[in-house]
Amino acid sequence: MGRGGLKPGTVKWFDAERGFGFIIPDEEDGKDVWFHVTRVGPANDPEGSNAPIITNGDRVLFQAVEHDKGPKALRVVSMVEREDICPTCGHWL
């Protein structure tokens, strides 16, 4: 995977306590992509400065690069707009 544009996928699982998870790319033969919570931003904050809580099954856009242990997300943008998440800080209300 190169440094191309954002690609769609779905959060396979995310462990909030450990701060990381995996994305299943929409591409048919795409490998699961590792991501860290610090790389996640809500739909209304594409730069990720107010990272939301992300959950399993969330739709995301991501940018990934190949890493020695497999694909790694440099940026993850949540496509989910939740009413129970503060639009300012991105935390649960």
N, C-alpha and C positions, 0 to 999 in steps of 0.2 A: 504494500500500500504506500502510495506516495503522499506528498503534502498537498494533494488536490483539494477540491471543495468539500463541503459537508455532505455526508452520506446518511441516509435514513437507517434506523435500526430500532430494536426493542431491548430494554433492559432485561437480561436473562435472570440475574439476581444481583442484589446489592446488600452488603453487610454494613450497616450504619456504624456499628461499634468499631469495626476495623477500617472503615472509610474507603472501601473499594468494592468493585463488582465487575461484571462482564456484560457486554452488549452483543446481541445476535444481529449481525448485519442483514439487511434485506437482500443483499446479493446472494444468489443461490449457493455458490461455493465459498462464501466468505467464512473465515475463521472467527471464532468469538474474539472480541476485542476487550482487553483489560482497561479499566479506567479507575482513577482516584477521584474522590469527592471534590478535591480542590480544582478539578478541571470541569466541573458541572456548573452551568448557569441556567436560570429560568428563561422561558421564551421571551419575556420582556426585558431581559438583561443578557444579551448574547455574549458579552465580554466575561461573564461569570463572576462579577464582583460581589453579587448577593446570592451565592449558591443556595438552591433550595434543597429540601429533603427529597430524595428521589426514591422511587419504589419499584419493585419487580413489575414488569409488564408495561412500564412507561415507554411511550414513543419518544425517541430522541433523534437529533441530528448530531453527527460526530465527525471529527477529523482525526485520522490515525496515521501512524507511521509504523514501519516494521521495526521490531525490537528483538534483541537476542532471544527472548522467551516467547515471542509471538507479537501480534499486533497490539499497539498501545495507543490509547486516545490522548491526543494533545488538547482537545477541546470537545466538550459535550454540551449540547444545548437541549434542554427539556422542551418538548413540544406540548407538554401538559400545562394547562393553566388552571390551577386549583383555587377555589374560593376560600379554602381553609389555610392558604399560605399568604402571608403578608407580602404585598407587592413591593414594599420598600426594602425589607430586610431578607425576605425569602424563607422565613422560619414559620413553623406551624402556629396558627392562631389559637 
